[in-house]
Amino acid sequence: MMAGVITISDRCFRGERKDDSGPLLLKILENQRWFSEIRYKLVPDEKKMIRESILEFTKDCNLILTTGGTGISSRDFTPDVTRELVEKEIPGITEEMRRRSFKVTPHALLSRSVAGIRQKSLIINLPGSPHGAKENLKAIIDIIPHALELIKGEVKDCHKKN
């Protein structure tokens, strides 16, 4: 299996700020040892580039994590683009991320993150801050393997009684 991490940030793309979130997510995924390869890309907050990057990653990646652009500022487009691309939205994932984050900060309610499926890829939007990205991923990381099995059609009958 393959995964992809896309950082979406104008300032990081222009070199005005170091991308700490993308590399942190890469490290977390590497420690899970679920993936044979993990790809990374950094793009500005431009709808076309976000769209092209997600579409490019859906060709090979089973899991795509985006970081950045999930808020309510005028340049936050990630959820809008993601929503246009997914075939099935999975609101429970983002509901749990917001629920857990709200325990830390009421600003979690301003997140517009989206999670969903496109073809055989699970796409999850995470916040742009390293702390927020890590906290949100930790909130849902345990369901990712099962979700990927379901998407690939390899689900075991978890309701079967012995």
C-alpha positions as CSV (number, residue, x, y, z in Angstrom):
1,M,0.0,0.0,0.0
2,M,1.0,3.6,-0.6
3,A,0.2,6.8,1.2
4,G,0.5,10.5,0.3
5,V,0.9,13.6,2.3
6,I,0.1,17.0,0.7
7,T,0.9,20.2,2.6
8,I,-1.2,23.1,1.4
9,S,0.3,26.5,2.4
10,D,1.1,29.7,0.5
11,R,3.8,30.7,3.0
12,C,5.5,27.3,3.0
13,F,5.4,27.1,-0.8
14,R,7.0,30.5,-1.1
15,G,9.7,29.5,1.4
16,E,8.6,32.1,4.0
17,R,7.9,29.4,6.6
18,K,9.2,25.9,7.1
19,D,6.7,23.0,6.6
20,D,6.6,21.2,9.9
21,S,3.2,19.5,9.5
22,G,3.9,17.5,6.4
23,P,7.2,16.0,7.7
24,L,5.5,15.2,11.0
25,L,2.7,13.3,9.3
26,L,5.2,11.4,7.2
27,K,7.0,10.4,10.4
28,I,3.8,9.2,12.0
29,L,2.8,7.2,9.0
30,E,6.3,5.7,8.7
31,N,6.1,4.6,12.3
32,Q,2.8,2.7,11.6
33,R,4.6,0.6,9.0
34,W,1.4,0.1,7.0
35,F,2.8,1.5,3.7
36,S,5.6,0.4,1.4
37,E,6.0,4.0,0.1
38,I,4.8,7.4,1.3
39,R,4.8,10.3,-1.1
40,Y,5.0,14.0,-0.2
41,K,4.0,17.2,-2.0
42,L,3.9,20.9,-1.1
43,V,1.5,23.2,-2.9
44,P,0.1,26.7,-2.4
45,D,-3.5,27.5,-1.5
46,E,-4.6,27.4,-5.1
47,K,-7.7,25.3,-6.0
48,K,-6.3,24.0,-9.2
49,M,-3.0,22.8,-7.7
50,I,-4.8,21.2,-4.7
51,R,-7.1,19.4,-7.1
52,E,-4.3,18.3,-9.4
53,S,-2.3,17.0,-6.4
54,I,-5.1,15.0,-4.9
55,L,-6.0,13.5,-8.3
56,E,-2.3,12.7,-8.9
57,F,-2.1,10.9,-5.6
58,T,-5.3,9.0,-6.0
59,K,-3.7,7.1,-8.9
60,D,-1.3,5.3,-6.5
61,C,-2.1,6.1,-2.9
62,N,-4.5,4.2,-0.7
63,L,-4.4,7.0,2.0
64,I,-4.0,10.7,1.2
65,L,-3.6,13.1,4.1
66,T,-3.8,16.8,3.4
67,T,-2.6,19.4,5.9
68,G,-3.5,23.0,5.8
69,G,-6.3,25.1,4.3
70,T,-9.1,23.7,6.4
71,G,-10.2,26.9,8.2
72,I,-12.4,29.8,7.3
73,S,-9.9,32.4,5.9
74,S,-10.3,33.6,2.3
75,R,-7.5,31.3,1.1
76,D,-8.7,28.1,2.8
77,F,-9.9,25.9,-0.1
78,T,-8.8,22.4,0.8
79,P,-12.2,21.1,2.1
80,D,-14.0,22.7,-0.9
81,V,-11.8,20.9,-3.4
82,T,-11.9,17.7,-1.5
83,R,-15.7,17.7,-1.3
84,E,-15.8,18.1,-5.1
85,L,-13.5,15.1,-5.6
86,V,-14.8,12.5,-3.1
87,E,-17.4,10.0,-4.2
88,K,-18.5,9.1,-0.7
89,E,-18.0,11.5,2.3
90,I,-17.2,10.0,5.7
91,P,-18.4,12.6,8.2
92,G,-17.7,10.5,11.2
93,I,-14.0,10.9,10.8
94,T,-14.1,14.6,10.8
95,E,-16.7,14.7,13.5
96,E,-14.4,12.8,15.8
97,M,-11.4,14.9,15.0
98,R,-13.4,18.1,15.8
99,R,-14.8,16.5,19.0
100,R,-11.3,15.6,20.3
101,S,-9.8,18.9,19.3
102,F,-12.6,20.8,21.0
103,K,-11.4,19.4,24.3
104,V,-8.1,21.3,23.7
105,T,-9.4,24.5,22.0
106,P,-12.8,25.9,21.1
107,H,-11.3,27.0,17.8
108,A,-11.7,23.4,16.6
109,L,-15.3,24.3,15.7
110,L,-13.9,26.5,12.9
111,S,-12.4,23.5,11.1
112,R,-14.1,22.6,7.8
113,S,-12.1,19.4,7.3
114,V,-13.6,16.7,5.0
115,A,-12.9,13.0,4.8
116,G,-14.0,10.7,2.0
117,I,-13.3,8.1,-0.6
118,R,-12.3,8.7,-4.2
119,Q,-11.9,5.4,-6.1
120,K,-9.6,3.3,-3.9
121,S,-8.3,6.2,-1.9
122,L,-9.2,7.5,1.6
123,I,-8.7,11.3,1.7
124,I,-8.5,13.1,5.0
125,N,-8.1,16.8,5.5
126,L,-6.0,17.8,8.6
127,P,-5.2,21.2,10.1
128,G,-2.1,23.1,9.0
129,S,-0.5,23.5,12.4
130,P,1.8,20.6,13.5
131,H,0.0,20.2,16.8
132,G,-3.4,20.2,15.2
133,A,-2.4,17.8,12.4
134,K,-0.9,15.4,14.9
135,E,-3.8,15.7,17.4
136,N,-6.4,15.1,14.7
137,L,-4.6,12.2,13.1
138,K,-4.2,10.5,16.6
139,A,-7.9,10.9,17.0
140,I,-8.7,8.6,14.1
141,I,-5.5,6.6,13.3
142,D,-6.9,3.4,14.8
143,I,-9.7,3.2,12.2
144,I,-7.5,3.8,9.2
145,P,-6.5,0.1,8.6
146,H,-10.1,-1.1,8.8
147,A,-11.3,1.7,6.5
148,L,-8.6,0.9,3.9
149,E,-9.6,-2.8,4.1
150,L,-13.2,-1.8,3.5
151,I,-12.3,0.4,0.6
152,K,-10.2,-2.3,-1.1
153,G,-13.0,-4.8,-0.6
154,E,-10.9,-7.0,1.7
155,V,-13.0,-6.7,4.8
156,K,-13.3,-9.6,7.1
157,D,-16.6,-10.4,8.6
158,C,-16.2,-8.6,11.9
159,H,-19.7,-9.4,13.0
160,K,-19.4,-13.1,12.6
161,K,-19.9,-15.1,15.8
162,N,-17.6,-18.0,16.6
